[in-house]
Amino acid sequence: MADFGNVTIKGCNGEDVYINGDYSTPAGKAPGPFVVPFVYSIFDTLDAKRRINRRGFAQPTPSEPDVSIALSPVNPPVPVS
């Protein structure tokens, strides 16, 4: 049994996606898919000022290893620390 699942981001095509607060390097570009462990994960996009402007959550599981999510707007955008 695999320990990882795939998360696909709906919308935001071509935007950099950051996972679990690691803003040093993007995990890839939307829509992905992004390979993550079977744990609760946070997905963010940043605006030009490096503020979180969209966020979503996903937790793939062994019974549902492929998950699609849409990111919700963060208003006002939150600066990354």
Backbone hydrogen bonds, N-H to C=O, Kabsch-Sander energy under -0.5 kcal/mol:
donor,donor_aa,acceptor,acceptor_aa,energy
5,G,36,V,-3.0
6,N,65,P,-3.0
7,V,34,F,-2.5
8,T,67,V,-2.8
9,I,31,P,-2.3
10,K,8,T,-0.6
10,K,69,I,-3.6
14,G,30,A,-3.5
15,E,12,C,-2.4
17,V,28,G,-2.8
18,Y,44,D,-2.7
20,N,42,I,-2.8
22,D,19,I,-1.4
23,Y,21,G,-1.1
27,A,17,V,-3.0
28,G,17,V,-0.8
30,A,15,E,-2.8
32,G,29,K,-1.3
34,F,7,V,-2.9
36,V,5,G,-2.1
36,V,34,F,-0.6
38,F,3,D,-1.5
39,V,37,P,-2.8
41,S,58,A,-2.9
43,F,56,G,-3.1
44,D,18,Y,-2.8
45,T,54,R,-1.8
47,D,51,R,-2.4
50,R,47,D,-2.0
52,I,78,V,-3.6
53,N,45,T,-2.2
54,R,45,T,-1.2
55,R,72,S,-2.4
56,G,43,F,-2.2
58,A,41,S,-2.0
61,T,64,E,-1.7
64,E,61,T,-0.5
67,V,6,N,-3.1
67,V,65,P,-0.6
69,I,8,T,-2.6
71,L,10,K,-0.7
72,S,55,R,-3.0
74,V,53,N,-2.2
75,N,73,P,-0.6
78,V,52,I,-1.7
80,V,50,R,-1.5
